Amino acid sequence: MYPFFELKDFNSFAISAKAKTISTAESIKFLYQQCLYAKNNQLPSLILGEGSNVLFTEDFDGMVILNRIKGIHISNQFKYWHVYAASGENWHHFIEFLMNNKIYGAENLALIPGCVGSAPIQNIGAYGLELKDLCEYVNVLELSTGYILKIQAKSCRFSYRDSIFKHEYQRTHVIIGVGFKFAKQWSPRLTYDELALFNPKTVTPQQIFDFVCNIRRKKLPDPIITGNAGSFFKNPVISKNKAEKIKKIYPKYFPQYHQVNSGVKLAAGALIDQCGLKGFKIGDAAVHMHQASIIINQNRATGSDVVKLAKHVSQTVAKYFNVVLEPEVRFIDRYGEMNPMDCML
Ligand SMILES: Cc1cc2nc3c(=O)[nH]c(=O)nc-3n(C[C@H](O)[C@H](O)[C@H](O)COP(=O)(O)OP(=O)(O)OC[C@H]3O[C@@H](n4cnc5c(N)ncnc54)[C@H](O)[C@@H]3O)c2cc1C
């Protein structure tokens, strides 16, 4: 028999759920031992960074392993800085560390919650930059052997909010560190609308860092005050034909289109907003009043409140636009990660 441990403080949604046991891994060896212990005792195991991209839909009948493996190492080469960060480092602290060491290039990704080791999993992105633009390789622990493998970035299959770590490597490998490469010759990334106002010849990395931090603090609910997991849904990519049809019916909606290789990416938040769902709530879960892509925990929302609300949102968007919204947040049920689409239909 195990005592039950409260998970509310370990997920940014601040959803109350219980785990059978929780342990904190500060070394690769301990993390591996904990994974083996769980396996030998037929317990499901779940590696957590800072819990900013998960939704506990019910109690978790297994062992949560908090990854707190730390360490950053810089190597100086002719034209580049190569930086290795252990997976349990906080992402924003890592960016501050880079800024303090005059290593530039990651500033557009400032203030994204979570750990360095979680960043490759969904190829985090913001303000025109994605992790894949900086990543050189990812080090993983292969659970079947205990070996540490180096996966070069080109083999990580990074794409929009996706990578190999959500697929083949999801249950079999744990990320233990990430290698980054930064050109010493810095050039600003100003493609995103709000950053386009800066002059590329005079802007400094510190200005971009400050701007991104300010804008995120203004726009996004702070999980310390209001439970949330950032954008709940991915921005859907649809065919050009379908986008044209939507544009005809909702002409004002046109500015929300972004062209991508195989189709058109729509802003999920704009679709939800067009359905009049800002502020809509079920139980204590609500669509954020200003950022429709974000679901918040107003106080005592349960995982089930959030699932019901997400389902309502996705069904309403499907009805109005015939567009399927897919959750970006990872759903964790009693036995571990589940397919969120099973809850949306
Ligand atoms: C306010 C807010 C704003 C956000 N803004 C953005 C944004 O702009 N862009 C963006 O891309 N994301 C954003 N996010 C989402 C989130 O910050 C990222 O997905 C982040 O990388 C999650 O990190 P984490 O450590 O909290 O991961 P967790 O939530 O702890 O884990 C996420 C998943 O990864 C698995 N996992 C964690 N660590 C490991 C590991 N070492 N090895 C293998 N599997 C592991 C977990 O089991 C889980 O399935 C935002 C979230 C919030 C709350």
The ligand as a Gaussian input file, in Angstrom:
#p B3LYP/6-31G(d) Opt

LIG

0 1
 C        1.591000      30.576000     -19.173000
 C        2.165000      29.567000     -20.142000
 C        2.696000      30.006000     -21.342000
 C        3.235000      29.081000     -22.258000
 N        3.748000      29.564000     -23.424000
 C        4.282000      28.704000     -24.312000
 C        4.841000      29.195000     -25.532000
 O        4.888000      30.389000     -25.785000
 N        5.339000      28.292000     -26.399000
 C        5.339000      26.942000     -26.144000
 O        5.815000      26.191000     -26.989000
 N        4.824000      26.461000     -24.991000
 C        4.304000      27.297000     -24.071000
 N        3.767000      26.819000     -22.900000
 C        3.757000      25.358000     -22.650000
 C        4.940000      24.870000     -21.752000
 O        5.593000      25.944000     -21.161000
 C        5.963000      24.063000     -22.568000
 O        5.348000      22.960000     -23.195000
 C        7.112000      23.542000     -21.707000
 O        8.156000      23.052000     -22.514000
 C        6.660000      22.456000     -20.717000
 O        7.721000      22.239000     -19.814000
 P        7.490000      21.469000     -18.443000
 O        8.830000      21.226000     -17.852000
 O        6.550000      22.197000     -17.578000
 O        6.868000      20.119000     -18.976000
 P        5.844000      19.155000     -18.196000
 O        4.489000      19.766000     -18.245000
 O        6.394000      18.816000     -16.867000
 O        5.887000      17.862000     -19.118000
 C        5.309000      17.903000     -20.406000
 C        5.383000      16.494000     -21.028000
 O        6.746000      16.131000     -21.242000
 C        7.092000      14.934000     -20.523000
 N        8.442000      15.164000     -19.990000
 C        8.833000      16.150000     -19.153000
 N       10.156000      16.091000     -18.945000
 C       10.612000      15.037000     -19.657000
 C       11.907000      14.469000     -19.858000
 N       13.015000      14.966000     -19.265000
 N       12.038000      13.394000     -20.679000
 C       10.925000      12.880000     -21.285000
 N        9.670000      13.361000     -21.126000
 C        9.525000      14.431000     -20.323000
 C        6.033000      14.821000     -19.446000
 O        5.839000      13.472000     -19.046000
 C        4.805000      15.398000     -20.136000
 O        4.196000      14.431000     -20.985000
 C        3.232000      27.693000     -21.951000
 C        2.713000      27.265000     -20.724000
 C        2.194000      28.184000     -19.824000
 C        1.669000      27.705000     -18.496000

